[in-house]
Amino acid sequence: MNSSRPSVLFVCVHNAGRSQMAAAFLTHLAGDRIEVRSAGSAPADTVNPAVAEAMREVGIDISAETPKTLTVEAVRASDVVITMGCGDTCPVFPGKRYLDWRLDDPAGRGVDAVRPIRDAIEKRVRDLIADVTRD
């Protein structure tokens, strides 16, 4: 980890629902302890309304900003890289820490189906914060 804030990069290709939720939870729960960035290929107009509603229920607004383009520099500059459904599209560097999350994709589902996914992501994010910020 770097000497300042640890940096976590979420990489989700084709659908940004999971990475949006995870990045939003991490930003909300970690505050200024962790730098959060995201990359993906989903345009802003594909934000799932059910995902946005499920997050508003727990007091978190999801930005409709287009995810950043995945670059080698973004991966290299991050302490932890979380991939979601990327296969081999994410560049790998020796010694860097990668986590692969296998979570259900909320695309096309209503808020009732998204809530359990949201709750699972929140638990994973809380565990990640505890792990990344551990002394």
C-alpha positions in Angstrom: 0.0 0.0 0.0 1.1 3.5 -0.6 1.9 5.8 2.4 -1.2 7.9 2.0 -4.7 6.6 1.3 -4.9 3.1 -0.3 -6.4 3.3 -3.7 -9.1 0.8 -4.9 -10.1 0.5 -8.5 -13.3 -1.2 -9.5 -13.3 -2.7 -13.0 -16.6 -3.9 -14.5 -17.0 -4.5 -18.2 -20.3 -4.3 -20.1 -22.5 -3.6 -17.1 -21.8 -1.0 -14.5 -24.5 -1.9 -11.9 -22.3 -3.9 -9.5 -19.3 -1.6 -9.8 -21.5 1.4 -9.3 -23.0 -0.1 -6.1 -19.6 -1.2 -4.8 -17.8 2.0 -5.5 -20.7 4.0 -4.0 -20.7 1.9 -0.8 -16.9 2.2 -0.6 -16.9 5.9 -1.0 -19.8 6.3 1.5 -18.4 4.0 4.2 -14.7 4.7 3.9 -15.0 8.4 3.8 -11.5 9.9 3.2 -9.6 6.8 4.2 -9.6 5.2 0.8 -9.4 6.6 -2.7 -12.1 5.0 -4.9 -12.0 4.9 -8.7 -13.9 3.0 -11.3 -13.5 1.9 -14.8 -15.8 0.1 -17.3 -17.5 0.3 -20.6 -21.1 1.0 -19.8 -22.3 4.5 -20.8 -24.0 6.7 -18.3 -27.5 6.2 -19.9 -27.4 2.5 -18.9 -27.6 3.2 -15.2 -30.2 0.7 -13.9 -33.1 2.6 -12.3 -33.6 -0.2 -9.8 -30.0 0.0 -8.7 -30.3 3.7 -8.2 -33.6 3.3 -6.2 -32.1 0.5 -4.0 -29.1 2.8 -3.2 -31.3 5.8 -2.4 -33.1 3.6 0.1 -29.9 3.4 2.1 -29.0 7.1 1.7 -26.5 6.8 -1.2 -26.9 8.6 -4.5 -25.2 6.9 -7.5 -23.6 9.3 -10.0 -24.7 8.9 -13.6 -21.1 9.8 -14.7 -19.7 7.6 -17.4 -17.2 5.1 -15.9 -13.6 5.9 -16.7 -11.9 4.0 -19.5 -9.7 1.2 -18.2 -6.1 1.9 -18.7 -2.8 0.3 -17.8 -2.0 3.4 -15.8 -5.2 3.2 -13.8 -4.4 -0.4 -12.8 -0.7 0.4 -12.0 -1.7 3.3 -9.8 -4.1 1.3 -7.6 -3.3 -0.7 -4.6 -6.2 -3.1 -4.9 -8.0 -3.9 -8.2 -11.5 -5.4 -8.0 -12.6 -7.1 -11.2 -16.2 -8.0 -11.9 -16.9 -10.1 -15.0 -13.8 -9.0 -16.8 -12.3 -12.3 -17.8 -8.8 -11.6 -19.1 -9.4 -8.0 -20.2 -7.8 -6.4 -17.1 -4.0 -6.0 -17.3 -2.2 -7.9 -14.5 1.0 -6.7 -12.8 3.2 -9.0 -10.6 2.8 -8.2 -6.9 -0.4 -6.2 -7.3 -3.4 -7.3 -5.3 -6.5 -8.4 -7.2 -9.9 -9.5 -6.0 -12.5 -11.0 -8.3 -16.1 -10.6 -7.1 -18.7 -13.0 -8.4 -21.9 -11.2 -7.6 -25.3 -11.5 -9.4 -25.7 -8.9 -12.0 -28.7 -6.6 -11.3 -29.2 -5.5 -14.9 -32.8 -5.6 -16.0 -34.1 -6.5 -12.6 -36.6 -4.6 -10.3 -35.6 -3.1 -6.9 -36.9 -6.2 -5.0 -34.3 -8.3 -6.8 -31.6 -5.7 -6.4 -31.9 -5.3 -2.6 -30.2 -8.7 -1.7 -27.4 -7.9 -4.2 -27.0 -4.5 -2.6 -26.8 -6.0 0.9 -24.3 -8.6 -0.2 -22.1 -5.9 -1.8 -22.4 -3.8 1.4 -21.1 -6.7 3.5 -18.2 -7.3 1.1 -17.3 -3.6 1.1 -17.3 -3.4 4.9 -14.9 -6.4 4.9 -12.8 -4.8 2.2 -12.5 -1.6 4.2 -11.5 -3.4 7.3 -8.9 -5.4 5.3 -7.4 -2.5 3.3 -7.2 -0.1 6.2 -5.8 -2.7 8.7 -2.5 -1.5 10.3 
